[in-house]
Amino acid sequence: MAANFPAEIAGPLRTLADHTIDVSSVFTGILVPGTTVGDRTAASLRRRLFGAATLADLPDNPRFIFTATNLHSGSLWRFSKLYMRDWQVGRVSKPKVPLAQVVAASAAFPPVLSPVTLEVDPAAWDVVETKPRGNIEPWPPRTIKLSDGGVYDNLGLQPVLQRCATILVSDGGGHISYEARVASDWARHLRRVLAVVDNQVRSLRKSNLIDEYRRGTFRGAYWGVRADMSAYLLDAAKPVTDALDAPVAATAELAAIGTRLAAMNEGTQERLINWGYAICDVVMRGMVEPADCPPHFPYRRGISV
């Protein structure tokens, strides 16, 4: 692990994880006139992590791409330093959108944190696609309603497919669980049906990704928060016999933690970071690049409680 990783990367993110953002953003966005949930989420991210930084402040290398879902077109919306675009709408080159708003849009999990409204100067569009049929005014649009990037592409694969020779995928997404009692009222029943649809899409994307690895379309590896490390040890192209200790009972407990912008205690933060470190290490050494086993976890408490 790089010596400056705790201070430069983990430290600021862990400070953010000390605070609950979603609850206050939802209530303030609903109850206070003139603001939205998306506005409040972006404001919290700006205050606690990103400051006044914009897409223009990102480095040229490595190239960062953030994705969201354009609820108007149903397509993927991409943010980067070079441009932001939707293939059905058009492109804006060198956008100066605040990073806090970009991340708020990318993490706008429906229904509570979605949508985030992006304002676009009509003169900023340098490429405009053909106007769709129907009474659509103005064109190109001046506002874009965005939702979580995972609504369209939960693994964030679209921007890199057919462009990269090596694709590494880290999946922190949840998984639908067995429900003994299925609600019959329309609201809860609809929520369950949508969860099943979402789970199916996620499963298909993962399955297709693994098939592409096996076919040799590109090299790389996939690992997920719900992984059983022992299965990776057995399936690895290059067997790994010296993995860090990650008992499946402990990692399953960590995988069950809800995906929220909510405060997380120090111990849980460190155990999650350790689990991500351990599974990434095994998959990278077994599937991509042989290396020595790291001497210890980033945080000494390990993975188990």
Sequence and secondary structure as in RCSB ss.txt:
>XXXX:A:sequence
MAANFPAEIAGPLRTLADHTIDVSSVFTGILVPGTTVGDRTAASLRRRLFGAATLADLPDNPRFIFTATNLHSGS
LWRFSKLYMRDWQVGRVSKPKVPLAQVVAASAAFPPVLSPVTLEVDPAAWDVVETKPRGNIEPWPPRTIKLSDGG
VYDNLGLQPVLQRCATILVSDGGGHISYEARVASDWARHLRRVLAVVDNQVRSLRKSNLIDEYRRGTFRGAYWGV
RADMSAYLLDAAKPVTDALDAPVAATAELAAIGTRLAAMNEGTQERLINWGYAICDVVMRGMVEPADCPPHFPYR
RGISV
>XXXX:A:secstr
  TTHIIIIIHHHHHHTTS  HHHHHHHHHHSTT  HHHHHHHHHIIIIITT BGGGS SSS  EEEEEETTTTE
EEEEESSEEEETTTEEEES   BHHHHHHHHT  TTTS  EEEE  GGGEEEE    SSS  SSS SEEEEEEGG
GT TT  TTTTTT SEEEEEE        SS   SHHHHHHHHHHHHHHHHHHHHHHHHHHHHHHTSSEEEEEET
T  HHHHHHH SS         HHHHHHHHTS  SS    HHHHHHHHHHHHHHHHHHIIIII      SS SST
T S  
